[in-house]
Each structure stands twice: as C-alpha cells, then as structure tokens.
Amino acid sequence: MSEFLFVVVPYLCLATFVVGHLWRYRYDKFGWTTRSSQLYENRLLRIGSPLFHFGLLGVVGGHIIGLLVPESWTDAVGISERTYHVVAVIGGLLAGLMTVAGMAILIYRRRTVGPVFSATTVMDKVMYAFLAVVIVLGMWNTIAGSILTIGGEYDYREGVSVWYRSFLAFNPDAALMADAPLGFQLHALVAFGLFALWPFTRLVHVFSAPLGYLTRPYIVYRSRDDTRLGSHRPRRGWDRTG
C-alpha cells in the first residue's frame, strides 16, 4: 500500500500535471486565463487577493527551502538547527495565516457577490476545497509537530524532505513517507491531488508571465477633436451635422 500511495499515485499526478498543461495549452488557449471578476466587485478583492497571493508566495518559498535544501547545506553555512526551526515555524505560520485569511475573503466574496458566484465553475469549487485542505493540513503539521509536539517531535527534514528529493530523482523511498505522521502523509497526498487538478482550473495562469507587457507600445488616449471650436469650451449635447 505504501508503494502505491507514495510512489504510484504521486507519479500519476505528476504525469497528469505535465500532460494536462500541454493539452490545455494546445486545445484551450482562450481558456488559459484567471477569468478575472474584478469588474463585478473590487473592494473585497483588493484586500483578499494580495493577502492570498503574497501569503502563498511565502508558503511556496518555505516548501522549496524545506524540501529541496538538505540539512547538511544549512549546517555548512553555519545555520543551527534551532535557528532554522524557529525561522521556519514563525515564517510558515505567518505565511499560512495570510493565505488562509486571503482565501477566506475571496471565498466569501465569491459566495456572496451574485455575478462572481455565477461565474464560478465546478472546477473552481473543487480547486478551492483541495487548496484549503492542503493549507490547513500544512499549518496543522507545523503546530502539532513543531509546537505542540503531539506524539513526539517529527523532523521532516530527515523523512519527508528526503523522500521528496528521491521522488524528483525518480528513485523514491516509500518507507520514508510510510514512517511519517498521518498529517504529513495526508498533506502530501492532497497536494499531489491538487497538482493533478491544476491543468484543468484557473491555476494555469501561474505559468503565464506577462513578458509582452514590458515591450508593448504605449496606448495613446486622445480626446475628441475640438480644434474647430477655437478657445470656446465644448457644449454638452448633440452636435449639428448639417
């Protein structure tokens, strides 16, 4: 069972992630968008969107450091395990709280603003559910495993991180995840489920960097030509045509 859950399932999700994006880009370029709803409501969006996106950047950055940087590397540059642990816990909780707060505002907005709710697809709802579960499980693992130390403190850098790097090297050791606490196992499985759903949701916009914006020509706005009126201010109303 551990081989199936922590070897077969992750690779199936990864294959779906890659092939799904290629298919989506090939056959649904016009659907490769966030389907922005800013025109429908802007007040809640201005609060929730920055919280969510900046918080998520912190969460992703923390995962990249925690999963891809071996413990020996941080030891080599003089970062003690305690210092790393404190920074990871504080930074992870702050980023997680920002993400949860922003997502809660965005979901409330999507549910209570009629036009926004009407533009919400089934895949949007599924994506939000998976994303919420992933974030909540990640925060629970941080609190339970690092602060409350329920069942004894678990060092993910010697277990989950090693498994993840072996997974990327196509030589996964399922026993490392099988020995991890249930919260870490569920967090990993739901996260891979989210990656499998990714190509079929609005999350594809993450890979759409607006590089053309930097080189596009200026857009020139001109008022109507009123030179024939001389120095007189234009009058409101219809203009005579004859």
N, C-alpha and C positions, 0 to 999 in steps of 0.2 A: 504493500500500500504506500509506503514512504517513497519508493521509486516512482510510482505512478503520480503521486501528489507533487513531489518536489523535483522531478526530472521530466516526465512526460508532459504533464499539464503546463508547466512554465514554457517549455519549448513550443507546444501547440499555440499558446498565447502569443509568444514572440513571433512565430510564423504568421499568425493572423494579423498581428500589428504591422509587419512589413508588407505582406501581400495585400492586405486591406488598403493600405495607403497608396500603393501602386495602382490598384484597381480604382480607388476613388478618384485619384488624380487623372487617370486615363478616361474614365467614363462619366465623371460628375464634377468637372472643373467649376461649373457655375454654382454648384452646391458647396464648394470649398470656401466656406465663409462662416463667420460667427453668427450670422443672421441678427445683426445689431437691432436692439429695440430701444435705442436712445431717443428716437423721435416720439415714442409713446410715453416715456417717463424718464426724467433726468435727475430729480432731487435725490432719490434713494440710490440711483446708480452712481452718482458722484461720490457717495460715501462707501457703498459696499464694494464697488469694483476695485478701487485702489487697495482697500484692506485685503481683499481676497487675493489679488494678483501679487502684491508685494509680500504678503504672508506666504503665498505658495512658492515664490522665488526663494524665500528663506528655507522653507521645508525641503525643496528640491536640492538646494545647495548643501544643507545639512546631510541629506541622504548621500549625495555624491562624496562628501568628505568621509562620512561614517562607513560607507560600504566599499569605496574604492581605495581609500588610503589605508595601508596596513599599519598596525600598531607600531611596528618596528621603525617606520618612517617618522612618525611623530616623536618617538623616543630619540631618534638620531638627531633631530633638530632641537632637542632639549625641552620638549613639551612633556611635562609629567602626566601620568595617567589621571591624577586627581584634577589637575588644571583642565585637561581635555574633557573630563567627565563633567565638571562644573559648567564649562562654557557650552558643552553640548546640551546639557539639561536646560539651562536658562534660555539659550538661543532657540532650542527646539520648542519649548513651551511658549515663548513669546510669538514665534512664527506660527505655531499651531493655533494659538488663541486668535491671532489676527485673521488667519484663514477661516476659522470657524465663524468668527463674528461677521466677516465679509460675506461668507456663503449664506449665513442665516438671513442677512439683509437682502441678498439677491434672491433667495428662495421666497422670502416674504413678499418682495416686490413682484416676483413672477406669479405668485399665487393671488395677490390682491389687486393688481392692476389688470383690468379686463383685457385690453389689447395685447399686453405682454403674455398673459396666460393663454390667450387664443393662439399665439404664435409659438407656444411651447409644444414640442413634439414628444412622442412616447420615448424616443431615444434620449431626449434631454432629461426626462424624469429618471430613466434608468441610470444615466450617467451621473446625475446629482446624487442618487442613492449610493452608488458604488463609491463615489468620491467622498461622501460624508462618512461612510463606514471605514474607509481607508484612513482618513484623518483622525477619526475618533479612536480607532484601534492603535494608531501610532502614538497618540497622546497618552492613551491608557498604558501602553508599554513603557513609555517614559516615566510616568508617575508610579506605576506598580513595580516596575523593575529597577528603577533608579532611586526613587524617593521612599516609597513605602516598603520596598524590598520584600514583597509578598512571595513566599516560597523561596526566599533567598535571592540575593542579587545575581542577575544573569549578565555576563559580559558578552554582548552581541558581537564585539569585535573579534572574539575568538570562535564564534559559531556562525551566526547569520552572515556576517561580512565575508568570512572565508568561503562559505557556500556560494554567495553571490558572485564572488570573483571566479570561483571554479566553474560556475554556471556560464559566465561570459567567456571563459576559456574552453567551453564545450567539454569539460571534464567534471561534471557536478558530483559532489559527495552528498547524497541524500541523507546520510546518517547525521550530518551536522544540523540539518533542519529538523530531523526527527527527534533530536535531543533538545531542541529549543522549546521554551514555554509555549503554551497554546496560543497566547496572544500574538506572538511573533509569527507563528505558523499561519494564523488566520489573516494577519496583516499582509503577509507575502502573497497568499493565495488570492485575496480580494484585489490586491494591487495588480497582480497579473491578469485577473479578470477585467480590470479597468483598462489595461493595455490592449486586451483583445477587443474591447468595445470601442476604443479610441478612434479607429479609422471611420467609424460609422456615426460619429457625433460631431458637434461643433468644435471639439478639441483639436481638429485638424488645423485650425488657424494658428496653432502654436508654431507650425513649420512654415508659415507664410510671412517671411520678413519683408517689410515694405521697402526694399532697396531702391526701387524705381522712384520713390518719393524724393530721394536725395539728388537726383539728376533731372527730374522733370522740369519743364519750363514754367515760368511764373504764369499765374492766371490773372489776367488784367481785367478789372471791372471798370466800366465807363458808364457814366450817367447818360441820359438821352441828350441828343444834340440840340441845345437851346441857343446856339450862337445867333440864330436869326432874330432872337428876341432882344439882342443888344444887352443893355445893362438892366433891363426890367426883369424882375423876378417872375418866374413862370406862374401862371394861374392854375388853380385846381379845376378839374373838369375836362370836358371833351374838347379836342382841338378841331377847328374847322378844316375841312378837306377841300373845299372848292374856292 
